[in-house]
Amino acid sequence: MATLGFIGTGNMGGALARAACKSVPSDQVFLANRTVEKAKALAEELDCRVADNEAIAQSANLIFLGVKPQYMAEVMAEICPILEKRESRFILVSMAAGLTIPRIRELAGKDYPVIRIMPNTPAAIGEGMVFYDCSENVTKTEEKVFLESLAGAGRLAPLADKLMDAGSAVAGCGPAFADLFIEALADGGVACGLPRALALESAAQMMLGTAKLMLETGKHPGQLKDAVCSPGGATIQGIRALEEAGFRGAVMDAVIAAWEKSQGM
């Protein structure tokens, strides 16, 4: 069983740590964070261990780099001397937006095995979408161990390094877009007289159920949309209002804007 070390336990690092503890014995999961209290609180919640960057760099088999892109160079400079002295095998797992596998290796100073991942926050409850790509020196056995370790995160799908930013713009940034839509739906419900709590619950359950319906039936969302739009009915009038407001174009623009930002990091 692999030992997992998380350097950075923010929203994303914490979500993956929660997912990992569903598949990996908690005493094999180590957490480090710039704010130690944050790592301690999460370790207590998950019954796993607190460490520091140095300890994780010395001993973890899978080293998850859960730091923001602008801090990656600083963290790598700190742990590189330790990695260089290691005799045991390890893999760097980077979740930093915009940083390719070659860039991670450049910061590390050597062609270490690297797995680049683009997860999202629903991974914390086992409903995540995690894209990943392995450098050429990650073995099939190591890839299998990695996938087993994060099985509790949700869906894991291979994606070429060059497409990671696009995947992140949809699945990584998407939860924020979906949250905005849920909030807007609830606001509309409140405007029509629904109590706030019920409006939020019904909007969220509708999103959950609709997504599961598409995934489990394999039907195109356009087909599912048409099934709800009765001739002369209320739904098609709502669709008309969304189209008049440029709904689909706005969503596409949001994805492209997020992708362009990642490309420039």
C-alpha angles and dihedrals in degrees: 000000000000124000112231124207123188117202100194123024101198123130095301100033089047092049091053092045089055090049093047093053089062091063106023126059106261092234087064093058119085127189130202128175138171087241101051094198089063092055091046093052092050092044090053091049093049097034091235132124136280118223138154132249092263095053092048092048089051100050118009119107092205112037109195112204102206098169129117116266093249091058098044095092091052094049094045091050088054097050102032095086088053094047091050091058095049119113096184123082119262140167127216112223111197125192096173114132115240097012112116126206092258090051092051089050091048090054090046092051094227140061094260119168107274134188113193115204135185108197132167135222097259085072085084090072097035096261099099133129110224121185117195142180128188128214115240093260095059106102125225089246091054091048089052091051090049092051092048091049092055097036089112091062096074127244118013118193132177114241130175115257091241091059097047094098090053091049090048092051089059106034102019099045093027097085089064090049090048091048089053090051092048090050091048092049090050091049088053090050091051089050087056093050106269118139110254097243093049092046091054094045094049093046092050094046090048090054092047094047094045092051092048091047091056094045096045098043096037089222121149113254090237089059092049090047092052090051090061096045106085116192109272090000136137097258096059089052089054089049089051091053091050092049092048088054091052095248099162094042091050092052092048090049090052092054092046092048091052091047092050091050091052091048090057097050 
